Amino acid sequence: MLFGKEIVAALGFSSLVTALSGEDVFKRAQRPKPVIEKRVANQPFKSEKLQKRAFNFLNANTEKFAVNGTAVPDVPFDVGESYAGLLPISGAANETRELFFWFFPTTNPVCREEITIWFNGGPGCSSLSGLLTENGPFTWEAGTLAPVQNPYTWVNLTNMMWVEQPIGVGYTQGVPNITNEVELGQEFVGFYKQFVEAFGVQGWDLYLTGESYAGYYVPYIADSLITTADPDMPLKGIAINDPIIGDGTNQQDVVIGPYLAYWQNVLYLNESFIDRYNKRDLQCGYPQYLEKYLTFPPPQEAFPVLPEPSRANNYSCDQFDNAYGAILEVNPCFNIYHITETCPHPYSVLGKVNSGDYVPIGAQIYFNRTDVKAAIHAPLTSNWLQCKNGVFRNTTSNRTVNDQSLGPAQNGVLQRVIEYTNNTIIGSGNLDMLLNTNGTLLAIQNMTWNGLQGLQAYPSIPFYTPDHAEYNGGALAGSGYLGSWGVERGLTFYQVQLAGHELPGYAPGAAYRAIELLLGRIKSLSQTGSFTTQSGNFSGTTPLYRRENGFGGVMPSI
């Protein structure tokens, strides 16, 4: 989730649709052929290479982090092997700053020596919210009675880690002392070096993923890894969903008009408001701006920077808030992250962080419970909140400050990451008003990478999510053609029509497919056929991933 007027964005849909060639122009580096072997529950691998990789990370350094998979509170099944706890951001003997992580090894036999990390945004929001409601091995969605197994967990595909960062978030320890994203990236790289040494994963391929304000986090951390150039931490790709990556006014006020028009049958705004709104939009110059710059290809020039309405003392051009206020009059339970929701608000075990979260009197926040903290080696005295303020702080004045960094699409950071990895994926859920599709595309069209500015054609290739049987009524995912996508010069962009801001939670099958692409398991998002983890995709006993003993050694089937 993302909070703060300076980073809020909302966008609509462009009518400019140009067919993009279906040719797979996304060139990936050749990798060694993986060793494939069926994993037998509670038995070691026969291959010496797989034994070395272990899928069992228990050693003298990691023993203190081991989580009992059968004793996670309220979870009535074995979540499998995992490790959780605090690690410092440096190897200094007097280091007091520590980040919290929860690491789940995969049982996927084709998984290479790789680790994928997930970040939530904020700034100041815990990545454990993504674990519990989006892509973790168990999920507890708002309004539901209890946790369920998640057949679309990314743990099925790769070794996954959820990390709370920067200092000041969730269970992290120490005093926040950063003011910008460069310092945040350095802080995380220091932590990850401690993790690599403790778990013996030197040289393993690293993938960074996240959503929302992680549109800042992921590129800046990736850029820090590139700058550090440590062979023990090789960056191989990034994927960000519904991200803030550029100018806030462009990703918010400029693009909200087309969004309102497209979804009017859902929002149901009255004609008098729409008339006033459209006149104000023209006075602010927003439709004219979109007509010129949200084109495919874009003008090969830097887009002019529009003043932020509050800074210009012209609140009449604060079109995002104008729209938001009107929508709340019609639907007081409007969810800016998923616009089709209506009253009542569902109860969230993650706690209240905005007007769309409901926590009844006497309810407990899951990760603030003592039994949960004890189970995952978190500090028992921590007051865990889903989102906290003050993660950027000027230590000289001892005051909270806003992030001092520009959006990564504005200053060359995201460009460097795309050019370094040639494996960058940006996704968008079209039911997200906070950070929706056109604002992200507008930021991309103002960015130059690999020799050209912007996407040359609208990303309109049909996005296919495999058909599949469903066995878990508490965790369902759509299939078939769910959106569209395109790829140019190392950047893949996709959109999912019926997903909200937290895309892996609302469209888990589509998000799963995107991670298959990130990891190089599929060639394109138009590829038909099964998920790579569905039964029968590998030689050996069929079905390969029959559910046995929960997650204790055999991958669940999807």
Secondary structure by P-SEA (a helix, b strand, c coil): ccccccccbbbbbbccccccccccccccccccbbbbbbbccccccccaaaaaaccccccccccccccccccccccccccccbbbbbbbccccccccbbbbbbbbbbcccccccbbbbbbbcccccccccccccccccccccccccbbbbbccccccccbbbbbbccccccccccccccccaaaaaaaaaaaaaaaaaaacccccbbbbbcccaaaaaaaaaaaaaaaaccccccccbbbbcccccccccccccccaaaaaaaacccccccaaaaaaaaaaaaaaaaaaaaaccccccccccccccccccccccccccaaaaaaaaaaaaacccccccccccccccccccccccccccccccccccccccaaaaaaacccccccccccccccccccccccccccccccccccaaaaaaaaaccbbbbbbbccccccccaaaaaaaaacccccccccccccccbbbbbbbbbccccccccccccccccccccbbbbbbcccccccccccaaaaaaaaaaaaccccccccccccccccccccccccccccccccccccccc
